[in-house]
Amino acid sequence: MAAVTDAPAIPDYRPVLDHGFVRLDAVMADDLSVVNAARVSFARHKDAMDASDEGLIRFLLRERHGTPFEHNSFRFHIRCPIFVAREWFRHRIGSFNEFSMRYAKATEDFYVPAPEDVRTQVGKPGAYTFESVEPELAESTRATLESVYRTAYEAYEELVEAGVAREIARCVLPVGAYTEFFWTVNARALMNFVSLRAAETAQREIRRYAEAVESFLAEKMPVTYEAFVANDRTAP
Ligand SMILES: Cc1cc2nc3c(=O)[nH]c(=O)nc-3n(C[C@H](O)[C@H](O)[C@H](O)COP(=O)(O)OP(=O)(O)OC[C@H]3O[C@@H](n4cnc5c(N)ncnc54)[C@H](O)[C@@H]3O)c2cc1C
């Protein structure tokens, strides 16, 4: 299956992993919306940011007055492996719509980590570190994944050809298969997502996606973003 959108040809697009991307499909977000949401308490309204507004944003973030950061919206189009989407969908504050493998044919794209991303897990639960493996093991891991993906996809196509419904045939596909979804989220929930998923403790693959969505937050709401970073990346 081709990507839902011909992603490389469109703006506001960040490639992620081997076949994925984050694309900002639409946005209604700026720092002024935070200021005006807060200042409505005093029946005040601003048309442009000044230094006192930047101070206000830093104060709101530091003191965890979170609701003024909710009057905005980022609509993302994301393409990622199913295992990344599963982690992503745990974030309940936001709206999702996903590509359906009941109605459309599954993608032929599967995630194969780059050699440097094939890693070993060292330590105890809660305190793992992930270290590179020898080049030979990295290559054989990649070859194993490619072979399993090929076999799985052939089985999927055979079942569909034989008349089995896509909703049953998809059972043979591994979680490395790519999926796509739309995610609409406000800056408060986005900061919460970034604080958890761009952190060292998050799995490397979703971290790459979190870094991509973070770059859009930084671009569209720079004062909010700077305050978030200064606040140890804690969401309000
Ligand atoms: C490193 C890491 C490891 C993880 N490992 C596991 C795991 O092993 N197993 C597992 O099941 N999950 C795991 N998770 C998922 C995690 O438990 C959360 O479900 C996920 O990170 C979403 O976070 P959230 O609830 O803050 O976000 P959202 O669901 O977007 O919620 C945002 C905020 O809204 C508020 N909120 C939302 N819903 C409620 C509610 N029902 N009641 C009260 N407040 C609410 C909370 O303040 C919350 O922080 C892991 C997450 C990370 C980052």
The ligand as an SDF file (V2000), in Angstrom:
LIG
                    3D

 53 58  0  0  0  0  0  0  0  0999 V2000
    8.7260    5.0020   29.5130 C   0  0  0  0  0  0  0  0  0  0  0  0
    7.3100    4.5610   29.5670 C   0  0  0  0  0  0  0  0  0  0  0  0
    7.0120    3.2530   29.8820 C   0  0  0  0  0  0  0  0  0  0  0  0
    5.6760    2.8250   29.9530 C   0  0  0  0  0  0  0  0  0  0  0  0
    5.4150    1.5320   30.2510 N   0  0  0  0  0  0  0  0  0  0  0  0
    4.1280    1.1010   30.3260 C   0  0  0  0  0  0  0  0  0  0  0  0
    3.8160   -0.2470   30.6360 C   0  0  0  0  0  0  0  0  0  0  0  0
    4.6910   -1.0650   30.8490 O   0  0  0  0  0  0  0  0  0  0  0  0
    2.5270   -0.6200   30.6790 N   0  0  0  0  0  0  0  0  0  0  0  0
    1.5060    0.2760   30.4600 C   0  0  0  0  0  0  0  0  0  0  0  0
    0.3320   -0.1090   30.5250 O   0  0  0  0  0  0  0  0  0  0  0  0
    1.7680    1.5590   30.1430 N   0  0  0  0  0  0  0  0  0  0  0  0
    3.0380    1.9900   30.0660 C   0  0  0  0  0  0  0  0  0  0  0  0
    3.3000    3.2940   29.7400 N   0  0  0  0  0  0  0  0  0  0  0  0
    2.1730    4.1840   29.4070 C   0  0  0  0  0  0  0  0  0  0  0  0
    1.8520    5.1300   30.5670 C   0  0  0  0  0  0  0  0  0  0  0  0
    1.4200    4.3970   31.7070 O   0  0  0  0  0  0  0  0  0  0  0  0
    0.7460    6.1200   30.1370 C   0  0  0  0  0  0  0  0  0  0  0  0
   -0.4240    5.4060   29.8290 O   0  0  0  0  0  0  0  0  0  0  0  0
    1.1270    6.9510   28.9520 C   0  0  0  0  0  0  0  0  0  0  0  0
    2.4430    7.4370   29.0600 O   0  0  0  0  0  0  0  0  0  0  0  0
    0.1480    8.1220   28.8150 C   0  0  0  0  0  0  0  0  0  0  0  0
    0.4700    9.0950   29.7760 O   0  0  0  0  0  0  0  0  0  0  0  0
   -0.6090   10.0560   30.3880 P   0  0  0  0  0  0  0  0  0  0  0  0
   -1.6680    9.2840   31.1050 O   0  0  0  0  0  0  0  0  0  0  0  0
    0.1180   11.0870   31.2040 O   0  0  0  0  0  0  0  0  0  0  0  0
   -1.1920   10.7810   29.0710 O   0  0  0  0  0  0  0  0  0  0  0  0
   -2.6870   11.1260   28.6830 P   0  0  0  0  0  0  0  0  0  0  0  0
   -3.5250    9.9060   28.6810 O   0  0  0  0  0  0  0  0  0  0  0  0
   -2.6240   11.9430   27.4250 O   0  0  0  0  0  0  0  0  0  0  0  0
   -3.1920   12.0220   29.8660 O   0  0  0  0  0  0  0  0  0  0  0  0
   -2.6530   13.3330   30.0900 C   0  0  0  0  0  0  0  0  0  0  0  0
   -2.9260   13.7120   31.5240 C   0  0  0  0  0  0  0  0  0  0  0  0
   -4.3420   13.8120   31.7180 O   0  0  0  0  0  0  0  0  0  0  0  0
   -4.6740   13.3290   33.0110 C   0  0  0  0  0  0  0  0  0  0  0  0
   -5.5490   12.1570   32.8740 N   0  0  0  0  0  0  0  0  0  0  0  0
   -5.8790   11.5000   31.7330 C   0  0  0  0  0  0  0  0  0  0  0  0
   -6.7240   10.5070   31.9830 N   0  0  0  0  0  0  0  0  0  0  0  0
   -6.9310   10.5000   33.3130 C   0  0  0  0  0  0  0  0  0  0  0  0
   -7.6840    9.6830   34.1880 C   0  0  0  0  0  0  0  0  0  0  0  0
   -8.3900    8.6560   33.7660 N   0  0  0  0  0  0  0  0  0  0  0  0
   -7.6820    9.9730   35.5000 N   0  0  0  0  0  0  0  0  0  0  0  0
   -6.9680   11.0280   35.9770 C   0  0  0  0  0  0  0  0  0  0  0  0
   -6.1930   11.8280   35.2100 N   0  0  0  0  0  0  0  0  0  0  0  0
   -6.1850   11.5680   33.8890 C   0  0  0  0  0  0  0  0  0  0  0  0
   -3.3670   12.9830   33.7070 C   0  0  0  0  0  0  0  0  0  0  0  0
   -2.9060   14.1150   34.4000 O   0  0  0  0  0  0  0  0  0  0  0  0
   -2.4430   12.6930   32.5560 C   0  0  0  0  0  0  0  0  0  0  0  0
   -1.0690   12.8590   32.8570 O   0  0  0  0  0  0  0  0  0  0  0  0
    4.6170    3.7360   29.6740 C   0  0  0  0  0  0  0  0  0  0  0  0
    4.9310    5.0560   29.3550 C   0  0  0  0  0  0  0  0  0  0  0  0
    6.2500    5.4670   29.2840 C   0  0  0  0  0  0  0  0  0  0  0  0
    6.5570    6.9050   28.9130 C   0  0  0  0  0  0  0  0  0  0  0  0
  1  2  1  0
  2  3  1  0
  2 52  2  0
  3  4  2  0
  4  5  1  0
  4 50  1  0
  5  6  2  0
  6  7  1  0
  6 13  1  0
  7  8  2  0
  7  9  1  0
  9 10  1  0
 10 11  2  0
 10 12  1  0
 12 13  2  0
 13 14  1  0
 14 15  1  0
 14 50  1  0
 15 16  1  0
 16 17  1  0
 16 18  1  0
 18 19  1  0
 18 20  1  0
 20 21  1  0
 20 22  1  0
 22 23  1  0
 23 24  1  0
 24 25  2  0
 24 26  1  0
 24 27  1  0
 27 28  1  0
 28 29  2  0
 28 30  1  0
 28 31  1  0
 31 32  1  0
 32 33  1  0
 33 34  1  0
 33 48  1  0
 34 35  1  0
 35 36  1  0
 35 46  1  0
 36 37  1  0
 36 45  1  0
 37 38  2  0
 38 39  1  0
 39 40  1  0
 39 45  2  0
 40 41  1  0
 40 42  2  0
 42 43  1  0
 43 44  2  0
 44 45  1  0
 46 47  1  0
 46 48  1  0
 48 49  1  0
 50 51  2  0
 51 52  1  0
 52 53  1  0
M  END
$$$$
